Amino acid sequence: MFKRPWSIWKSHWESRDTKKIFWYTIVALIVFMALPYSIINQIMGHIDRSVMDPILPIDSMVPYIGWSFIIYLTLYLYYPAAAWFGRENDVQIREMFAFHQALFVMTWAVNLIFIIFPTEVYIRDQIPSDVLAGEGFWGFWFGDIMHNTDQPYNAWPSLHVVQSLMIVLLLRRWGSISGIKEVFVWIAWVALCISVMTTKQHFFWDLVTGVITGLACWYWMCIPAIEASSNEEWLEMFSSDDSSDKASD
């Protein structure tokens, strides 16, 4: 399913010589990932049913850190990064399409886990009461914004961890990050992983299963999809002149 070319990319392909392909990809991310996640999150929050409790001692040991909310939000820099750096040439554009197909399928599979195994992230009660009440600067962001839009469900595996890890591995494969840039990106990614706990948005279990899921999806879904993007079926749907393909060799 994710290794064969999807027709939804045809308009993206036709606009590959302009920055429209970047914005079209962002729209695809919103339609195929963000909206389904939000809808399922609100539904599970309304049902208010939890079938497991994955709490570990570390979940209470890790403190709430208000300013880590900023790091938590850096996830939304990873999505455009994959879309932006994937415009290098025709070969890379096809690889970007293939990667996002695997990313979408993985996200939908995780959404099923959210539905089948709903898990309430009740550790939000470790956040100071004034913040939960929406008082002060961080209270506005946590109590008024995040907690009202993101119900304490859709717990494991953490999509923050899964999706960001897959995108970092993609940028590394493309050579978009190397040397000191790669070191910085990995440090930023580790900080993002820590922030899912210091914001009390996730259990440690969610973080661990997120890393495992991200690695599994990269090796068993993303790499096969990226390699398939150069086969005859892909080239027939997204054809280009030989010079464009050779430019990336």
C-alpha positions as CSV (number, residue, x, y, z in Angstrom):
1,M,0.0,0.0,0.0
2,F,2.6,2.5,1.0
3,K,5.2,1.4,-1.5
4,R,3.1,2.1,-4.6
5,P,2.7,5.7,-5.8
6,W,-0.4,7.5,-4.8
7,S,-2.3,9.7,-7.2
8,I,-2.7,12.4,-4.6
9,W,0.9,13.6,-5.4
10,K,0.1,14.4,-9.0
11,S,-0.6,18.1,-8.3
12,H,2.5,18.2,-6.1
13,W,4.6,16.8,-8.9
14,E,3.3,19.3,-11.5
15,S,4.3,22.1,-9.1
16,R,7.8,20.7,-8.3
17,D,9.6,23.6,-9.9
18,T,8.0,26.1,-7.6
19,K,7.6,26.5,-3.8
20,K,4.0,25.4,-4.2
21,I,5.1,21.8,-3.7
22,F,6.2,22.7,-0.2
23,W,2.8,24.2,0.7
24,Y,0.9,21.4,-1.0
25,T,2.8,18.9,1.1
26,I,2.0,20.8,4.3
27,V,-1.7,20.7,3.3
28,A,-1.4,16.9,2.8
29,L,0.1,16.6,6.3
30,I,-2.8,18.5,7.8
31,V,-5.5,16.5,5.9
32,F,-4.0,13.0,6.3
33,M,-2.4,13.3,9.8
34,A,-3.4,16.3,11.9
35,L,-7.1,16.2,11.3
36,P,-7.5,12.4,11.9
37,Y,-5.5,12.7,15.1
38,S,-7.5,15.6,16.4
39,I,-10.8,14.0,15.6
40,I,-9.9,10.7,17.3
41,N,-8.4,12.6,20.3
42,Q,-11.6,14.5,20.8
43,I,-13.7,11.3,20.4
44,M,-11.6,9.3,22.9
45,G,-11.7,12.2,25.3
46,H,-15.5,12.3,25.1
47,I,-15.8,8.5,25.7
48,D,-13.4,8.9,28.6
49,R,-12.4,5.2,28.8
50,S,-9.0,3.8,29.7
51,V,-8.0,0.2,29.3
52,M,-4.5,0.3,30.8
53,D,-2.2,2.1,33.2
54,P,1.4,2.1,32.1
55,I,2.7,4.4,34.9
56,L,6.2,3.7,36.2
57,P,8.2,5.3,39.1
58,I,10.1,7.4,36.6
59,D,6.8,9.2,35.6
60,S,6.7,10.7,39.1
61,M,10.4,11.2,39.4
62,V,10.5,13.4,36.2
63,P,9.5,16.9,37.2
64,Y,7.0,19.2,35.5
65,I,9.0,22.0,33.7
66,G,6.8,24.7,32.3
67,W,9.2,26.1,29.8
68,S,9.7,22.7,28.2
69,F,6.4,23.4,26.5
70,I,8.4,25.4,24.0
71,I,10.6,22.4,23.2
72,Y,7.5,20.3,23.0
73,L,6.2,22.5,20.2
74,T,9.3,22.1,18.1
75,L,7.7,19.0,16.7
76,Y,6.0,21.3,14.3
77,L,9.4,22.3,12.8
78,Y,10.1,18.7,11.8
79,Y,7.1,18.4,9.4
80,P,8.0,21.3,7.2
81,A,11.7,20.2,7.3
82,A,10.9,17.0,5.4
83,A,8.8,18.9,2.9
84,W,11.4,21.6,2.4
85,F,14.5,19.5,2.0
86,G,12.7,17.0,-0.2
87,R,12.5,19.5,-3.1
88,E,16.2,19.1,-4.1
89,N,15.6,17.1,-7.4
90,D,13.1,14.8,-9.0
91,V,14.6,11.7,-7.4
92,Q,14.4,13.2,-3.9
93,I,10.9,14.5,-4.5
94,R,9.7,10.9,-5.3
95,E,11.5,9.7,-2.2
96,M,9.7,12.4,-0.2
97,F,6.3,11.3,-1.5
98,A,7.2,7.7,-0.7
99,F,8.3,8.6,2.8
100,H,5.1,10.5,3.5
101,Q,3.1,7.6,2.3
102,A,4.8,5.4,4.9
103,L,4.4,8.2,7.5
104,F,0.7,8.5,6.8
105,V,0.1,4.7,7.0
106,M,2.1,4.5,10.2
107,T,0.1,7.3,11.8
108,W,-3.2,5.7,10.8
109,A,-2.1,2.4,12.4
110,V,-1.1,4.3,15.6
111,N,-4.5,6.0,15.5
112,L,-6.1,2.5,15.6
113,I,-4.0,1.8,18.8
114,F,-5.4,4.9,20.3
115,I,-8.9,3.6,19.6
116,I,-8.4,0.0,20.6
117,F,-6.2,0.7,23.6
118,P,-7.3,4.1,25.0
119,T,-5.0,5.2,27.8
120,E,-5.6,8.2,29.9
121,V,-2.6,10.3,30.7
122,Y,-3.7,11.1,34.2
123,I,-0.2,12.4,35.3
124,R,-1.3,15.9,34.3
125,D,-2.4,16.2,37.9
126,Q,1.4,16.5,38.7
127,I,1.2,20.0,37.2
128,P,0.7,22.8,39.7
129,S,-2.9,23.5,40.3
130,D,-2.6,27.2,39.4
131,V,-1.2,26.2,36.0
132,L,-4.0,23.7,35.5
133,A,-6.5,26.5,36.3
134,G,-5.0,28.6,33.6
135,E,-3.4,31.1,35.9
136,G,-0.2,32.9,34.9
137,F,1.9,32.7,31.7
138,W,2.3,28.9,31.6
139,G,-1.2,28.5,32.8
140,F,-2.5,30.2,29.7
141,W,-0.5,27.8,27.4
142,F,-1.2,24.6,29.4
143,G,-4.6,25.1,31.0
144,D,-6.2,27.3,28.4
145,I,-4.6,26.2,25.1
146,M,-3.0,22.8,25.1
147,H,-5.3,21.0,27.6
148,N,-8.4,22.3,25.9
149,T,-7.4,21.3,22.4
150,D,-5.5,18.0,23.3
151,Q,-7.4,15.6,25.4
152,P,-5.3,13.4,27.8
153,Y,-5.6,10.4,25.5
154,N,-3.8,9.3,22.3
155,A,-1.0,8.2,24.6
156,W,1.1,5.4,23.2
157,P,3.2,5.2,21.2
158,S,3.9,8.9,21.3
159,L,3.5,10.3,17.8
160,H,5.7,13.2,18.9
161,V,8.6,10.7,19.2
162,V,7.7,8.4,16.3
163,Q,7.2,11.0,13.6
164,S,10.1,13.3,14.6
165,L,12.5,10.3,14.7
166,M,11.5,9.1,11.3
167,I,12.0,12.7,9.9
168,V,15.4,13.0,11.4
169,L,16.5,9.7,9.9
170,L,15.1,10.9,6.6
171,L,17.1,14.1,6.7
172,R,20.2,12.1,7.7
173,R,19.7,9.7,4.7
174,W,19.4,12.7,2.3
175,G,22.5,14.3,3.7
176,S,20.5,17.4,4.6
177,I,22.1,17.3,8.0
178,S,25.7,16.3,8.7
179,G,28.6,17.2,11.0
180,I,27.7,19.7,13.7
181,K,24.2,20.2,12.2
182,E,23.4,16.6,12.7
183,V,24.7,16.7,16.3
184,F,22.5,19.7,17.0
185,V,19.5,18.0,15.5
186,W,20.0,14.9,17.5
187,I,20.4,16.9,20.7
188,A,17.2,18.8,19.8
189,W,15.4,15.5,19.2
190,V,16.5,14.1,22.6
191,A,15.2,17.3,24.2
192,L,11.9,16.9,22.4
193,C,11.6,13.3,23.7
194,I,12.3,14.5,27.3
195,S,9.7,17.3,26.9
196,V,6.9,14.9,26.3
197,M,7.4,13.8,29.9
198,T,8.3,17.2,31.5
199,T,5.1,18.7,30.1
200,K,3.3,15.6,31.6
201,Q,1.8,14.9,28.2
202,H,3.1,11.3,28.1
203,F,4.2,8.4,30.2
204,F,7.7,7.0,29.9
205,W,6.0,4.0,28.4
206,D,4.8,6.2,25.5
207,L,8.3,7.5,24.9
208,V,9.9,4.0,24.8
209,T,7.2,2.6,22.6
210,G,7.5,5.7,20.4
211,V,11.3,5.1,19.8
212,I,10.7,1.4,19.1
213,T,7.8,2.2,16.7
214,G,9.8,4.9,14.9
215,L,12.8,2.6,14.3
216,A,10.6,-0.3,13.2
217,C,8.7,2.0,10.8
218,W,11.9,3.5,9.4
219,Y,13.5,0.2,8.6
220,W,10.5,-1.8,7.6
221,M,8.4,0.9,5.9
222,C,10.3,4.0,5.0
223,I,13.4,2.5,3.6
224,P,11.5,0.0,1.4
225,A,9.1,2.8,0.2
226,I,12.0,5.1,-0.6
227,E,13.8,2.4,-2.5
228,A,10.6,1.5,-4.4
229,S,10.2,5.1,-5.5
230,S,12.8,4.6,-8.3
231,N,11.0,1.6,-9.8
232,E,9.1,1.6,-13.1
233,E,5.7,2.2,-11.6
234,W,6.9,5.4,-9.8
235,L,8.8,6.6,-12.9
236,E,5.7,6.1,-15.1
237,M,3.5,8.1,-12.8
238,F,6.1,10.8,-12.0
239,S,8.3,11.0,-15.0
240,S,11.0,13.5,-15.6
241,D,13.8,14.0,-18.1
242,D,17.0,11.9,-17.6
243,S,19.1,14.9,-16.6
244,S,16.9,15.6,-13.5
245,D,17.3,12.0,-12.3
246,K,21.0,11.8,-13.0
247,A,21.6,15.1,-11.1
248,S,21.1,13.2,-7.9
249,D,23.3,10.2,-8.7
